[in-house]
Amino acid sequence: EEYEPIIKSHFELSQADEEITTFIIPRHLNKIKDMEEIINNYKIKFQKISENKLVHNFNGIVIIDQYGLADDIFDKVKLVFMGGSLINHGGQNPIEPLRHNCKIITGKYIDNFSEIYEDFITKDLVETINNQNELKDKLSVFFKKNNTLEVDKIKFDFTSYSNEIYNNTINFLDNYIR
């Protein structure tokens, strides 16, 4: 259900700027045929990373159809939309892209990681949207005319944040262990 609004957002943004590349890292590789059908309906160029690992100067959609490549993608991009959040699925974990200093956009369905998202939203590391139109609008705000992202350098010390969580957890558990 969620591929359609993501692909539609890419299509609409590419009408104004043909030099847009979208990487889709599907959670379930068995859904790739469904995704390809939607992409073909919009007549968008696409490639699968398993068939062509060279993405340099490719404009279209790149389907990451192999496991273990997310870190490489997050190192190269500046903005990530977290899936599973435009539909009532509960959202995916935002920690991994945040560790790579990516700005995160998420839908409103973030129940799976609500405490993490609340903290990240408070720290202005995550922006929420309600639907596909807001996704497209939010993405278009981030893009400048020269097709670079207008994302502030994220000033977030993930190690300190992780240590804070760890220490809070240990302190909490100490109340029950002693």
Number of C-alpha atoms within 10 A of each C-alpha: 10 14 20 16 17 20 21 18 20 23 22 16 18 16 10 11 15 14 14 19 17 19 19 21 19 17 14 9 14 10 12 18 10 12 20 19 12 17 21 11 9 15 11 17 13 18 20 18 16 10 9 9 11 9 14 6 9 15 18 22 22 20 21 22 21 13 11 9 12 15 12 10 17 19 13 10 16 21 19 21 23 19 25 22 24 26 16 12 14 18 22 19 17 24 16 13 22 22 15 18 21 25 21 21 22 24 23 18 21 26 15 15 15 14 11 14 22 13 12 17 15 10 11 12 19 21 17 20 18 14 16 18 15 14 22 19 14 15 19 19 12 15 16 10 10 8 13 11 16 14 13 10 10 14 9 13 11 14 10 10 11 11 11 12 12 12 12 12 11 12 12 11 11 10 8 7 8 5
